[in-house]
Amino acid sequence: MKYRNPIIPGYNPDPSICRVGNDYYLVNSTFEFFPGVPIYHSTNLVNWELIGHCLTRRSQLELDGCRNSGGIYAPTIRYHDGTFFMITTNVTDKGNFVVHTNDIRGEWSEPAWIDQGGIDPSLFWDDDNRCYYCSTGSIDGIRGLVAFEINPFTGEILSEKSL
């Protein structure tokens, strides 16, 4: 079988995909544009349909004073236990945050801000159902990948940060 590259043509940088059953969902960076973080759906990774956006309210996406290529960087989409999560960085506002929804085509929560600098955040659930955050960052002036346990609904850090 022959596939096209990229799978979604046009302006769709920094894609992240998650699979839920037979469905695939993709999000990508939107930088200084509103609404933020489009959501695409596919059942075959070839044909994609735009089904909505994660950030549709100003309370979710503040872009005042945003420069070209500011705003939203490299979102990541995850699904866990019936809930979708999208984590990203707004480099123009307060930094890293996560939003969630139980209905991928519906409204997303208000941002849960995370007290951690850096960009390119991601979430991971371990076998014990604990959620971990990972991104670029620094601890005591040493740069690297920072990881810690987090509550993905509130942004509360639940463990010490480690590099």
C-alpha positions in Angstrom: 0.0 0.0 0.0 1.3 3.5 -0.8 0.7 6.4 1.5 1.0 10.2 1.2 3.4 12.3 3.2 2.4 14.4 5.0 -0.8 12.7 6.1 -2.5 16.1 6.5 -1.3 18.6 3.9 -1.0 22.3 4.5 -0.3 24.2 7.7 -0.4 21.4 10.4 2.9 21.5 12.3 3.9 19.4 15.3 1.3 16.6 14.9 0.4 14.3 17.8 -1.8 11.3 17.4 -3.6 9.0 19.8 -5.7 5.9 19.1 -8.9 5.0 20.8 -10.3 1.7 19.6 -10.5 1.9 15.8 -10.4 5.7 15.8 -7.3 8.0 15.5 -7.2 11.6 16.7 -4.6 14.2 15.7 -3.8 17.6 17.1 -1.2 20.1 16.0 0.4 23.5 16.8 -1.6 26.7 16.0 0.9 29.3 17.3 -0.8 32.8 17.2 -4.0 31.6 15.6 -7.5 31.3 17.1 -9.3 28.9 17.7 -6.4 26.8 18.9 -5.4 23.2 18.4 -7.5 21.6 15.7 -8.7 18.1 16.2 -8.7 15.7 13.3 -10.3 12.2 13.2 -9.5 9.2 11.0 -10.2 5.5 11.0 -7.4 4.6 8.6 -4.6 7.2 9.0 -5.1 8.3 5.4 -8.4 10.2 5.3 -8.8 12.9 8.0 -11.7 15.1 9.0 -11.5 18.3 11.1 -14.0 17.7 14.0 -13.3 20.7 16.2 -10.7 22.6 18.3 -9.5 22.1 21.9 -9.2 25.8 22.6 -12.3 27.8 21.5 -12.7 30.4 24.3 -10.5 33.3 25.2 -10.4 32.0 28.8 -8.6 28.9 27.3 -6.3 30.8 24.9 -4.9 34.2 25.7 -3.0 35.7 22.8 -2.8 39.4 23.7 0.6 40.7 22.7 1.4 37.5 20.8 4.2 37.8 18.2 4.5 35.8 15.0 5.1 32.2 15.9 4.2 32.8 19.5 1.2 31.2 21.2 0.6 27.4 21.2 3.6 25.1 20.7 3.5 21.3 20.1 0.3 20.0 21.7 0.1 16.4 22.7 -3.2 14.4 22.8 -3.8 11.5 25.1 -6.7 9.3 26.1 -7.0 7.6 29.5 -10.0 5.9 31.2 -12.7 7.6 29.2 -11.1 11.1 29.1 -9.2 12.9 26.4 -6.3 15.2 27.5 -4.5 17.8 25.5 -1.3 19.3 27.0 0.7 22.1 25.4 2.6 25.3 26.0 1.3 28.9 25.4 4.6 30.7 25.2 2.8 34.1 25.1 0.8 33.5 28.3 1.5 31.4 31.4 3.3 28.4 29.9 2.3 24.8 30.2 -1.2 23.6 30.7 -3.6 20.7 30.2 -7.3 20.7 29.2 -9.6 17.6 29.1 -13.0 16.4 27.9 -15.1 13.3 27.9 -16.5 14.2 24.5 -13.9 14.8 21.8 -16.4 16.7 19.7 -17.6 18.8 22.6 -16.3 21.5 24.9 -12.9 21.2 26.6 -12.2 22.3 30.2 -10.6 25.4 31.4 -6.7 25.2 31.5 -5.0 23.6 34.4 -1.7 25.5 34.6 1.4 23.6 35.5 4.2 25.1 37.5 7.0 24.0 35.1 8.9 25.9 32.5 10.1 24.4 29.2 8.2 23.3 26.1 6.9 20.1 24.4 5.1 18.6 27.4 3.6 15.1 27.4 1.6 12.9 29.7 2.0 9.2 30.5 -0.1 6.8 32.6 1.8 4.0 34.3 0.3 0.6 35.0 -0.7 1.7 38.6 -2.9 4.5 37.0 -0.6 7.3 38.1 0.0 10.1 35.6 3.4 11.6 34.8 4.4 14.8 33.1 7.5 15.1 31.0 8.9 18.1 29.1 12.1 20.1 28.4 13.1 22.2 31.4 15.7 22.7 34.1 16.2 22.0 37.8 18.8 24.1 39.7 20.2 25.4 36.4 20.7 22.0 34.8 18.8 21.7 31.6 17.3 18.4 30.3 14.0 16.5 30.4 12.0 17.0 33.5 9.5 14.4 34.8 7.2 14.2 37.8 3.8 12.8 38.9 0.9 15.1 38.2 -2.8 15.4 38.6 -3.9 15.9 35.0 -7.2 17.5 36.0 -5.7 20.2 38.2 -2.1 20.5 37.1 -1.0 19.8 40.7 2.5 18.4 41.0 2.4 15.2 43.1 6.1 14.3 43.4 9.5 15.8 43.3 10.8 16.8 39.9 13.6 14.8 38.4 15.9 15.2 35.4 
